[in-house]
Amino acid sequence: MTFVTFKMKYLSLEQLKTNLSSGKPIEQWLSHQKQSDYTILKWLRTDKEKDSTFSVSYMECFDEGNEDFLDIYKFTPLDPDEPFIINSFNTINEALTFAIDNYKASKSRFVSAGMIQEEYKEYLITR
C-alpha cells in the first residue's frame, strides 16, 4: 500500500485575489510565541465585507489544541475584550500590503478560509 502525503496548498496571488473578490476569506498562520507557562498563536484573516471593502483581522489566542482538537477558531483569545484587531481597506492590494507591512505576512503563504487548522496541525508536528 502506498501513502501519498499532500503538502499545504498555498494560494497564488491570482487565486487569493479571486477568492477575496468573490467573497471567500483567506487566512495566514503568522507565528507562535512561547511564554513560561503558555503559548500564544498568531494569525490573520482577510475578508470582503458587505460594503465591498476588505478587512484584515489579526488574532492572538492561547494554544489550547492538540492533534485531536485543531479548531483554532474555538481557542480562547489572548484578550477576551478585544479578541482581534480589524483594519479596513478599499482595495485588495491595500489590504494585502497592510498585512505584509504590518504583520510580516508572506504573499506566498495565504490559504483558503478553514485551512488554518491544517497550518496549526503542521505547527504541532514541528514544534
PyMOL commands that set and color helices and strands:
alter all, ss='L'
color gray80, all
select helices_A, chain A and resi 13-21+72-74+92-103+116-126
alter helices_A, ss='H'
color red, helices_A
select strands_A, chain A and resi 26-34+39-48+54-62+84-89+111-112
alter strands_A, ss='S'
color yellow, strands_A
deselect
rebuild
show_as cartoon
